[in-house]
Amino acid sequence: MSNRMKNPAEVIPQAFKGIGNLLAAVAEGGLPESTTELVAIRVSQLNGCAACLQGHAVRLADVGIPIEKVVGLAAFRESPFFDDAEKAALALADALTRLADSEDAVPDELWREVTKHYDEKQTAALVLCIATHNLFNRVNVTVREDAENPFWLR
């Protein structure tokens, strides 16, 4: 599959800076780096973004995510390899990525579970992380970003 065009974040450099600022803000939120990577991978799975999946795959070892978690990510709710905090973060990622699939996209029960494990700053970082990766995915899927040679690694 060939690219439809250059990535909009490459065409409009200010957009790439903005996305970078969002990711920097997420990094300051106090979430474990492994959680942000798991969330990014899960969002990218749901959106079918090959470029982002490949981009995050190269970071797995750097942040200490074992293969059992990667393999079990699609079934995180039933997997014994995720703790309750990770499961809450991943459930929120599913809910925010699939907003239209439910009348109450983020039910109070899910919100209580997330905030049981994460303080306000971490929860803010989690929401921004999910939203930012959804943005990445939507842009990359639309322009058919090259998974083997994405613009941000050139």
C-alpha positions as a Markdown table, in Angstrom:
| # | Residue | x | y | z |
|---|---|---|---|---|
| 1 | Met | 0.0 | 0.0 | 0.0 |
| 2 | Ser | 1.5 | 3.3 | -1.0 |
| 3 | Asn | 1.1 | 6.6 | 0.9 |
| 4 | Arg | -1.7 | 8.9 | -0.4 |
| 5 | Met | 0.3 | 12.0 | 0.6 |
| 6 | Lys | 2.9 | 13.2 | 3.0 |
| 7 | Asn | 1.8 | 13.0 | 6.6 |
| 8 | Pro | -0.1 | 16.2 | 7.5 |
| 9 | Ala | 2.2 | 16.6 | 10.6 |
| 10 | Glu | 5.1 | 16.6 | 8.1 |
| 11 | Val | 3.4 | 19.0 | 5.7 |
| 12 | Ile | 2.5 | 21.4 | 8.6 |
| 13 | Pro | 5.4 | 21.2 | 11.0 |
| 14 | Gln | 3.5 | 23.2 | 13.7 |
| 15 | Ala | 1.1 | 20.2 | 13.9 |
| 16 | Phe | 4.0 | 17.9 | 14.7 |
| 17 | Lys | 5.2 | 20.3 | 17.4 |
| 18 | Gly | 1.7 | 20.3 | 18.9 |
| 19 | Ile | 1.5 | 16.6 | 19.0 |
| 20 | Gly | 5.0 | 16.5 | 20.5 |
| 21 | Asn | 3.9 | 18.9 | 23.2 |
| 22 | Leu | 0.9 | 16.7 | 24.0 |
| 23 | Leu | 3.2 | 13.7 | 24.3 |
| 24 | Ala | 5.5 | 15.7 | 26.5 |
| 25 | Ala | 2.6 | 16.6 | 28.7 |
| 26 | Val | 1.6 | 13.0 | 29.0 |
| 27 | Ala | 5.1 | 12.1 | 30.0 |
| 28 | Glu | 4.9 | 14.6 | 32.9 |
| 29 | Gly | 1.7 | 13.1 | 34.2 |
| 30 | Gly | 3.3 | 10.4 | 36.3 |
| 31 | Leu | 1.9 | 7.3 | 34.5 |
| 32 | Pro | 4.3 | 4.4 | 34.2 |
| 33 | Glu | 5.9 | 4.4 | 30.8 |
| 34 | Ser | 4.8 | 0.8 | 30.3 |
| 35 | Thr | 1.2 | 1.9 | 30.8 |
| 36 | Thr | 1.4 | 4.6 | 28.2 |
| 37 | Glu | 3.0 | 2.2 | 25.7 |
| 38 | Leu | 0.3 | -0.5 | 26.3 |
| 39 | Val | -2.4 | 2.1 | 25.9 |
| 40 | Ala | -0.8 | 3.4 | 22.7 |
| 41 | Ile | -0.6 | -0.1 | 21.3 |
| 42 | Arg | -4.2 | -0.9 | 22.3 |
| 43 | Val | -5.6 | 2.2 | 20.7 |
| 44 | Ser | -3.5 | 1.5 | 17.5 |
| 45 | Gln | -4.9 | -2.1 | 17.4 |
| 46 | Leu | -8.4 | -0.8 | 17.6 |
| 47 | Asn | -7.8 | 1.7 | 14.9 |
| 48 | Gly | -5.8 | -0.6 | 12.7 |
| 49 | Cys | -2.8 | 1.8 | 12.5 |
| 50 | Ala | 0.1 | -0.4 | 11.3 |
| 51 | Ala | 2.6 | 2.5 | 11.4 |
| 52 | Cys | 1.9 | 3.2 | 15.0 |
| 53 | Leu | 1.9 | -0.5 | 16.0 |
| 54 | Gln | 5.3 | -0.8 | 14.4 |
| 55 | Gly | 6.5 | 2.4 | 16.0 |
| 56 | His | 5.5 | 1.2 | 19.4 |
| 57 | Ala | 6.8 | -2.4 | 18.9 |
| 58 | Val | 10.3 | -1.1 | 18.8 |
| 59 | Arg | 9.9 | 0.5 | 22.3 |
| 60 | Leu | 8.6 | -2.6 | 24.1 |
| 61 | Ala | 12.0 | -3.8 | 25.4 |
| 62 | Asp | 13.0 | -0.2 | 26.3 |
| 63 | Val | 10.0 | 0.1 | 28.7 |
| 64 | Gly | 10.1 | -3.5 | 30.0 |
| 65 | Ile | 6.9 | -4.9 | 28.5 |
| 66 | Pro | 7.1 | -8.7 | 28.3 |
| 67 | Ile | 5.9 | -10.6 | 25.2 |
| 68 | Glu | 3.1 | -12.1 | 27.3 |
| 69 | Lys | 1.5 | -8.7 | 27.7 |
| 70 | Val | 1.8 | -7.9 | 24.0 |
| 71 | Val | 0.3 | -11.2 | 23.0 |
| 72 | Gly | -2.5 | -10.9 | 25.6 |
| 73 | Leu | -3.3 | -7.2 | 24.9 |
| 74 | Ala | -6.4 | -8.0 | 22.8 |
| 75 | Ala | -7.8 | -10.1 | 25.7 |
| 76 | Phe | -6.5 | -7.9 | 28.5 |
| 77 | Arg | -9.7 | -8.3 | 30.6 |
| 78 | Glu | -9.2 | -12.0 | 30.9 |
| 79 | Ser | -5.4 | -12.1 | 30.8 |
| 80 | Pro | -3.5 | -12.8 | 34.1 |
| 81 | Phe | -0.6 | -10.7 | 32.9 |
| 82 | Phe | -2.2 | -7.3 | 33.5 |
| 83 | Asp | -2.7 | -5.7 | 36.9 |
| 84 | Asp | -6.0 | -4.0 | 37.8 |
| 85 | Ala | -4.5 | -0.5 | 37.1 |
| 86 | Glu | -3.4 | -1.5 | 33.6 |
| 87 | Lys | -6.8 | -3.2 | 33.0 |
| 88 | Ala | -8.6 | 0.1 | 34.0 |
| 89 | Ala | -6.3 | 2.1 | 31.7 |
| 90 | Leu | -6.9 | -0.2 | 28.8 |
| 91 | Ala | -10.6 | -0.3 | 29.4 |
| 92 | Leu | -10.7 | 3.5 | 29.3 |
| 93 | Ala | -8.6 | 3.3 | 26.1 |
| 94 | Asp | -11.2 | 1.0 | 24.5 |
| 95 | Ala | -14.1 | 3.3 | 25.7 |
| 96 | Leu | -12.6 | 6.5 | 24.4 |
| 97 | Thr | -11.5 | 5.0 | 21.1 |
| 98 | Arg | -15.0 | 3.5 | 20.5 |
| 99 | Leu | -17.1 | 6.5 | 21.6 |
| 100 | Ala | -19.9 | 5.8 | 19.2 |
| 101 | Asp | -20.3 | 2.1 | 20.3 |
| 102 | Ser | -22.1 | 2.9 | 23.5 |
| 103 | Glu | -24.8 | 5.3 | 24.7 |
| 104 | Asp | -22.7 | 6.0 | 27.8 |
| 105 | Ala | -19.2 | 5.9 | 26.4 |
| 106 | Val | -17.4 | 6.3 | 29.7 |
| 107 | Pro | -19.7 | 4.9 | 32.4 |
| 108 | Asp | -19.3 | 6.0 | 36.0 |
| 109 | Glu | -18.2 | 2.5 | 37.0 |
| 110 | Leu | -15.3 | 2.6 | 34.6 |
| 111 | Trp | -14.4 | 6.1 | 35.7 |
| 112 | Arg | -14.4 | 5.0 | 39.4 |
| 113 | Glu | -12.1 | 2.1 | 38.5 |
| 114 | Val | -9.7 | 4.4 | 36.7 |
| 115 | Thr | -9.6 | 7.0 | 39.4 |
| 116 | Lys | -9.2 | 4.2 | 42.1 |
| 117 | His | -5.8 | 3.5 | 40.5 |
| 118 | Tyr | -4.7 | 6.9 | 39.2 |
| 119 | Asp | -4.6 | 10.3 | 40.8 |
| 120 | Glu | -5.9 | 13.4 | 39.0 |
| 121 | Lys | -2.7 | 14.2 | 37.2 |
| 122 | Gln | -2.2 | 10.6 | 36.1 |
| 123 | Thr | -5.8 | 10.4 | 35.0 |
| 124 | Ala | -5.4 | 13.6 | 33.0 |
| 125 | Ala | -2.3 | 12.1 | 31.4 |
| 126 | Leu | -4.1 | 8.9 | 30.6 |
| 127 | Val | -7.0 | 10.8 | 28.9 |
| 128 | Leu | -4.5 | 12.9 | 26.9 |
| 129 | Cys | -2.5 | 9.8 | 26.0 |
| 130 | Ile | -5.5 | 8.0 | 24.6 |
| 131 | Ala | -6.7 | 11.1 | 22.7 |
| 132 | Thr | -3.3 | 11.8 | 21.2 |
| 133 | His | -2.8 | 8.3 | 20.0 |
| 134 | Asn | -6.3 | 8.3 | 18.5 |
| 135 | Leu | -5.3 | 11.5 | 16.6 |
| 136 | Phe | -2.1 | 9.9 | 15.4 |
| 137 | Asn | -4.0 | 6.8 | 14.2 |
| 138 | Arg | -6.6 | 8.7 | 12.4 |
| 139 | Val | -4.1 | 10.8 | 10.5 |
| 140 | Asn | -1.8 | 7.9 | 9.7 |
| 141 | Val | -4.6 | 5.6 | 8.5 |
| 142 | Thr | -6.1 | 8.3 | 6.3 |
| 143 | Val | -2.8 | 9.0 | 4.5 |
| 144 | Arg | -1.6 | 5.4 | 4.6 |
| 145 | Glu | 1.6 | 6.2 | 6.5 |
| 146 | Asp | 4.3 | 3.7 | 5.6 |
| 147 | Ala | 4.6 | 1.2 | 8.5 |
| 148 | Glu | 8.1 | 0.2 | 7.5 |
| 149 | Asn | 9.4 | 3.8 | 7.1 |
| 150 | Pro | 7.1 | 6.3 | 9.0 |
| 151 | Phe | 8.0 | 9.9 | 8.6 |
| 152 | Trp | 8.9 | 10.4 | 12.2 |
| 153 | Leu | 11.7 | 7.9 | 11.9 |
| 154 | Arg | 13.2 | 9.2 | 8.7 |
